[in-house]
Amino acid sequence: MDNITQIIITLATVLGSAGIWKFFEARLKVKAEEKKTELQNNDGVQYRDDLKSRVMRLEELLEESNDKVLALTAEVHQLRTEVRFLTKENDRLKNL
């Protein structure tokens, strides 16, 4: 009978400790989720995320603007060359 009591006590201890461990594990997960949600809803975090998205948008606009400036610069060079040739042609026709 003494062995059976020891076995029952051991089983109760093992099952109880596993149950307590699961309880604390679930409690820690809930606390972690609450903290994560709290951080996501924090005004500072939302402000930072807003700033990040605005910076990304400004970088995109800057890149587009740079491409347009390069295209316009090439067009200006082309027009300058054309004006130079037309000016020469005009001078040649005046001298005739």
Summary of the structure (lengths in Angstrom):
residues: 96
radius of gyration: 38.8
end to end distance: 133.3
largest distance: 133.3
contacts: 184
relative contact order: 0.04
helix: 95%
strand: 0%
